[in-house]
């Protein structure tokens, strides 16, 4: 018997987990600037009018121990800009930090390398993991991104990322705004702050590739069958983020029933990475004055980074 479908809130949970991935955008690349006559870059000229709202209680925590204090920020990698997510005083904290830590180095993301890592073994086909109707819809959703013949040769996790981009793309008239982690990366480069990744791009790809294809294919099927509901719920999730509603987001990310439907996916994408990150995190926290930004899904719950840090003696308080 087929496992129960993901509900509409569960689709939001799934999207939230995917939005916790530093490599979730195929468009990440090194930023380039045009400097004409010493004037400010074009992007900076248009930044101020596009700011929607800064949250009064952002998803940033002060972490301290032995007189050393740092900041940890929970991000959503697409759909919300850094100006929406951080008030100026905390942007200043990032710009003047000793080190900025992100999940990965965004400049190392190479879509071609990811595509190569997503290939199924010779003789296997992705379409065989779905019903004909679901596969037809997947191919239709992605027909402007990739031809069906190539899509058949790829693993479901890569298809899931492409579908996520389709959902996000439909929420914007043009290209989505620059992700806040990419903005932090660019800011660190401009002001000369050291940037340290918590893991390599290959580590993140390995995490994506580790859950069984059958489990991820089921998630893709449910995502396809509830695409419009998922988009609607994603809009609500982003609004909850903008309004700093931690309780509401926690209800999505910590729902045990939804996690149970995709246990290996959650363990690989969240729990095992959280455990692996504790060593590099503490290497910087012991020195203090670090600004750390990771997907919000990594911070919440008893296995989240914040709880893990409290368990080893850190004081963790949400900034106000």
Secondary structure, 3 states (H helix, E strand, C coil): CCCCCCCHHHHHHHHHHHCCCCCCCCCCCCCCCCCCCCCCCHHHHHHHHHCCCCCCCCCEEEEEECCEEEEEEEECCCCCCHHHHCCHHHHHHHHCCCEEEECCCHHHCCHHHHHHHCECCCCCCHHHHCCHHHHHHHHHHCCCCCCHHHHHCECHHHHHHHHHHHHHHCCCCCCCCCCHHHHHHHHHHHHCCEEEECCCHHHHHHHHHHCCHHHHHHHHHHHHHCHHHHHHHHHHHHHHHHCCCHHHHHHHHCCHHHHHHCHHHHHHHHHHHHHHHHHHHHHHHCCCCEEEEEEHHHCCCCCCHHHHHHHCCCEEEECC
